[in-house]
Amino acid sequence: MKEMKTNVSPYIVSIRDRKIRNIISHYLDAYRIFIEYNQSFHNGVILSFTDLRKLNEVLFKIKEDFHLIYKRVLNPRKRIFEQANKLIPVESEITFMNNVGLLFHKVYVARELKYVLDYYEEDSSSYQETIASLDRNLDRIKLLFDQGLELLVNMLDNYQNNLQLITYFLENKETCTKILKKNTTEILKVLARGRSIEDVYMDAIHYYQNSGWMDKTETLLKELLWINPKNEKATVMLQAINI
């Protein structure tokens, strides 16, 4: 189902691509924060309440960014949305935001359990029981994140030619490949709407050049020439930068 863009505020249209980039980048940041915390917890290092609060805040930002540009779902079964001059989310976006909402509340529970451990139960008989509850909750959060990453990848098809998102993946290749288990080329093919990877690179190069980010421009030109050493336009542009 395609998005209905009738009566959408021009402001929403103008910020949509940037907010989509924020939503996806923050989700991957949240996943990274959680994995580091969870690994430490299972290695016997019980980190501070602050770490879980930070994760909760990142998830809250995602919720806020999403509801800034998309209508809230009032009745999922009947697909009734709030009355607002915003975009209507498609099914994959609704499912993803449900995942974010569940994560937000599960992390909130985890952070409160950690608060109890820190300030009330350190020497009590129920200390181990609370740790066990925290452990179970972290396992549920891990499962939700695993599901969410798959939902995120499936959702990318909605954002073809989103240059903000394309540049994010180009700038964070290693992190995105590690977390999403997909290389940048696979992701760019989804975002390219049938165009070649070289065309996508060139769009990003022009974006950086017009923004005055010459270091990033040069980096992408070199990457493009590594993909295709015979790309004449990239060769000329790189030579011009290095004069």
Secondary structure, DSSP 8 states (H G I E B T S, - for coil): -----TT--HHHHHHHHHHHHHHHHHHHHHHHHHHHHHHHHHTT----HHHHHHHHHHHHHHHHHHHHHB--EEETTTTEE-SSSSB---HHHHHHHHHHHHHHHHHHHHHHHHHHHHHT-TTSTTHHHHHHHHHHHHHHHHHHHHHHHHHHHHHGGGGTT-HHHHHHHHHTHHHHHHHHS--HHHHHHHHTTT--HHHHHHHHHHHHHHHT-HHHHHHHHHHHHHH-TT-HHHHHHHHHHT-
